[in-house]
Amino acid sequence: MEEEIKEEFLKSGFTLDEEQEILKKCHTFCQDYGLEPSDLVSSWEIYYLNRQLDESVVKDAEMDGFLGHLQNEQLGASAKKDPGLHMYSFKDVVMVLDAEDEDTKDVILGTPIDKYEKLQLDIYDSARKTNGIYSSERKSKLVTPFGKRSNKFVVKFNIDNLPTIETANGIEEHYDLEDGIIKRVQPLKSSSLVVHRSGLDPGCRFMYDRIEDRFNAIENRIRKHAAALVASSLYEEPMDPSVASQRSMFAVGMICCDGEGHLNDKSILLQSSVEHSRGQRVRLELNKLSHFSVFPGQVVGIKGHNPSGHCLIASELVDSVPLSIAADSDLPPTKKQALDEEIQATHLSSTPTETTMIIAAGPFTTTDNLLFEPLSELLAYATRNSPQLLILLGPFIDSEHPQIKKGTVDLSFDDIFQSEVLRMVQDYLEYMGPNARLVMVPSIRDANHDFVFPQPAFDLDSLNFRLQITSLNNPGIFEADQVMIGCCTVDILKHLSGEEMSRHSMDGQPNDRLSRLANHILSQQSFYPLYPPAEGVPMDFSLATEALHISSVPDLLILPSDIKYFVKVLPVGGTIEGEEEQMKRCVCINPGRLAKGEGGGTFVEVKYQGSSDRMNASIISI
């Protein structure tokens, strides 16, 4: 085929600069997209004219741009052929980044700063000044774009399942000054925190993973998924999908892409386990399925047949494990029984208590300075509303900040973290009293922390308020008053949205893509199911198996992302033979970014009473 491609280029008057490398890539393009050499050269002519290239020489440097051109052509052709089929790329992600909710922009008014708010700001600021804890007086002297913003603390979105004293338009009634002072004098109710350890400790050894660790991580995911599906009694023992057979079979494997680029309907492969197929890959055809959503690294069950031995034709795709099986498939029978009795006793003996929390994700300062004004205003807001729990997710010292990237700061990254972020945090805890609790989760974008994922927690043992601050791994899971909360600061939603390929039925029902992306995290039981990882993610597979695993469905799943903020209630469940359908609901939260450019972003305030049916969640602009 490479000779045919060369002849077609020569016929059209083109010469090849680095012939061997170019022909090899063009050969791959023809295989991935089902093109004949003549079709490929025709596409090159269009690309050549659109780019207005000067010479009629095909250069290797243009191959990446040409690949993008071919992908766009395939997307257009697929849309005409199958309107329900969607192949996404990172260009599609831009469509949902930083989008404003036009419906709420005009109807929700900015919350005015009343007397109580101004008084609380003055009290909080004066307390910090009295203790000598202002890092610089420049914050009160400089006028920044963030400081000049007009609308503050605007409710962008709200889910309200609690009886409240809110007004009809969804904005909280402001207490008068006297009520506010009474509220502040009342002691804050304490919250009990239990961290689920994942084998990561501060200072742990990392980036020594071997090819064997990478292989074992993939193999263990496939085998665990297969064992859970078989244990549900809904599916038979998996077979080798690469063996030719006219009979219907059931196989479990990982979705892979044949070659570089994004998934399309011609490039999907299924890699089964070593136990069942010696790790071989077979081409997977999904044309008979009315709806599906797949991405590289996803472990799925496939019902279908392989008449030729070269292509598995799917008739059913299973992308999740029944809930109760997923939760305790690894537990021995005696431990399962003890756990069930403990859970039942807990439900009978306790009534749901309200847990209040504020959730915010970095960056915590605007791009024009390192004054951390958004963080300061968030903490002032928290002093007024007195949440039991404040959850701050990195990056704190953002490696993407212009001043950090250019190295124009006089202090070290650790010094900035200590003098700006931790000082503000300790001031907040001192002001709120001993019952206030705070959770901090690092990010791989934190310039002052280990660049590895999974990522160990910050080492904060030397702080005065270390008993009130919980430093969590990234990703991490903890319980607050028996409410299980999972957090991950790597932007897995954005990464999945750029690699997903889906088809949805054309029956007129709404297609909620954000919920679908978030559901992949739960159905795959992994904080980062994408493989290979996105560029820039320093994955360490020697740590990933235990640290990324989600053993049971959390009540709240916090996934900060550059994609537009949201709060979604996700139904998670499945059926087991002989039993009724089991269903649990998980609240997935993307709080957005607290700072966006030179302006403010968003955060989330949550009041949770045991279930998503008794919850109030508001997305608020800073």
Disulfide bonds with the S-S distance in Angstrom:
none
